[in-house]
Amino acid sequence: MGRQFQSMTAVLLLALALLLLPTRPAHAYVDPGSGALMVQALLASIVGISIAMRRSLRRVLGRLGLSRRDTPAETEDSGSPTSRS
């Protein structure tokens, strides 16, 4: 796992270095369809990252024994005909 983390870190640092290199102005036009696609990709990335972080946090809290427990109202008999004895 450590080797994988090191290679991922190296790739991210290389990508950051390439993004920070000075570039010439593009003088390009972004039409509304392309702009909408960029906004959609950005929102999908934000939602995907937040879901992944929430799942990871729940997994870590579960392993530490700090996860939420069911409240008594959720574990009580609901009174439906199938649950009566």
N, C-alpha and C positions, 0 to 999 in steps of 0.2 A: 504494500500500500504506500510506503514511503517513496518508492521509486516512481510510482504513478503520480504522486503529488508533486514531486520534483519536476517531472517532465511537463505536467500541466502548468506549473508555475513558470517554467522557462518559456512555454508557448505564450502565456499571457503577457509576460514581460516583453517578449519580442513583438507581439501585436501592439502593445502600448508604445514601444519605441517607434514602430512604423507609423503610428497615428500622430506622434508628436514631431515627426520630421517636417521641416518646412515644405510647404507645397505652393504651387502657383494657383491663382484664382481660376476657377473653371469657367465662369461666365455661362453657366448652364441654366436652362429653364426647367422647372419642375411643374408639370401640369397637375390639375386637381386629382386625376386618377392616381398618379404616382404619389402625391402627397397623402391621399387617403390610404394607400397601401403602406406607406411608412408609419402612419399613425396606428393602423391596425397591427402592424408587426410590433411596434413599441408597446401597445396595450397588451397584446398577447404575451409578450415577454414578461411584462410586469406581473400579470396574473399567473403565469406559469412559475415564475420564481417565487411568488408569494405562496402558492400551493405547495411547492417543493419544500420551502422553508418550514411551513406549518407542519407538514408530514414528518420532517426530520426532527423538529422540536418535540412533537408528540412521541416519536419513537424514543428519543433521549429521555424525556420525562417518564415514559413508561418503564424504561430500564432502571431508572433511579427510584422508581416507586412513587413518583410525584404526580401521576396522572389523575385526572378527575375520576371520581367514583360516582356510581349511579345514586341519584337522590332517592329517598324513601318513596316519594310519589311515583317514580318510574318503576320501582320494583314491587309496588303493591299490586294486589289482584285488581284487574281492571273492571271486573264485574260482568264480563261478557259471558254468554251462555256456555262457551266452550271451556272456560276456566273454572266453572263451578263444579264442586264435587258432588 
